Amino acid sequence: MQRIEEITAKALERMGNDRYRLSLVVAKRAEQLANGATPLVSLDKNKIKFADIALCEIAEDKITLEGFVESTR
């Protein structure tokens, strides 16, 4: 796994460098993971924080803001 700083930078770039949007999506996705959602990346939910998993999903383009907002309605 890459360093969390690199992952965060890539995820922030994917969110158009908008920290608010990034934090919103990370928080909502981390909540989904905490409630039993399956990670979209191959990381162990029992060993890695939900927020870090969410960041990885965003950085790897598994979650976009548009798709994420639509899928939570």
C-alpha distance (Angstrom), angle and dihedral (degrees) to the residues before:
residue distance angle dihedral
M1 . . .
Q2 3.79 . .
R3 3.77 121.6 .
I4 3.80 112.1 -79.4
E5 3.82 90.8 -120.7
E6 3.82 90.5 59.7
I7 3.79 91.8 45.9
T8 3.81 91.5 49.1
A9 3.81 92.0 49.5
K10 3.81 91.3 50.9
A11 3.81 92.2 46.3
L12 3.80 90.9 48.8
E13 3.80 89.7 51.6
R14 3.81 90.1 51.7
M15 3.83 88.8 54.4
G16 3.81 91.8 54.3
N17 3.83 92.4 -100.3
D18 3.80 89.6 -69.2
R19 3.81 107.0 140.8
Y20 3.79 92.5 -169.0
R21 3.80 92.7 55.7
L22 3.79 90.7 45.9
S23 3.80 93.5 50.6
L24 3.80 91.2 47.1
V25 3.81 93.6 52.1
V26 3.82 93.0 43.0
A27 3.81 91.4 50.8
K28 3.80 94.1 48.3
R29 3.80 93.5 44.7
A30 3.82 92.5 46.0
E31 3.80 88.0 53.0
Q32 3.81 90.3 52.1
L33 3.81 90.4 50.1
A34 3.81 90.8 48.8
N35 3.80 88.4 52.7
G36 3.79 92.5 54.7
A37 3.81 106.6 -84.6
T38 3.79 114.9 151.8
P39 3.82 115.2 -113.1
L40 3.80 114.7 -112.4
V41 3.81 89.8 -143.4
S42 3.79 128.1 58.6
L43 3.81 98.5 -100.7
D44 3.79 127.9 125.1
K45 3.82 111.5 -111.0
N46 3.80 88.8 -155.8
K47 3.81 94.2 58.6
I48 3.81 105.1 31.9
K49 3.80 127.3 57.9
F50 3.79 115.9 -105.4
A51 3.81 91.6 -123.8
D52 3.81 90.6 54.2
I53 3.81 90.7 49.9
A54 3.81 89.5 50.3
L55 3.81 90.5 50.6
C56 3.81 90.2 51.5
E57 3.80 91.2 49.8
I58 3.80 90.8 51.9
A59 3.81 93.4 44.2
E60 3.81 90.4 51.5
D61 3.82 90.3 49.0
K62 3.81 93.2 -115.9
I63 3.81 90.1 127.5
T64 3.78 126.3 38.0
L65 3.78 124.8 -173.6
E66 3.80 92.1 -118.4
G67 3.79 95.2 49.0
F68 3.76 92.6 41.3
V69 3.80 94.7 51.7
E70 3.81 91.5 47.2
S71 3.80 92.9 48.0
T72 3.81 93.5 52.9
R73 3.80 96.5 54.8
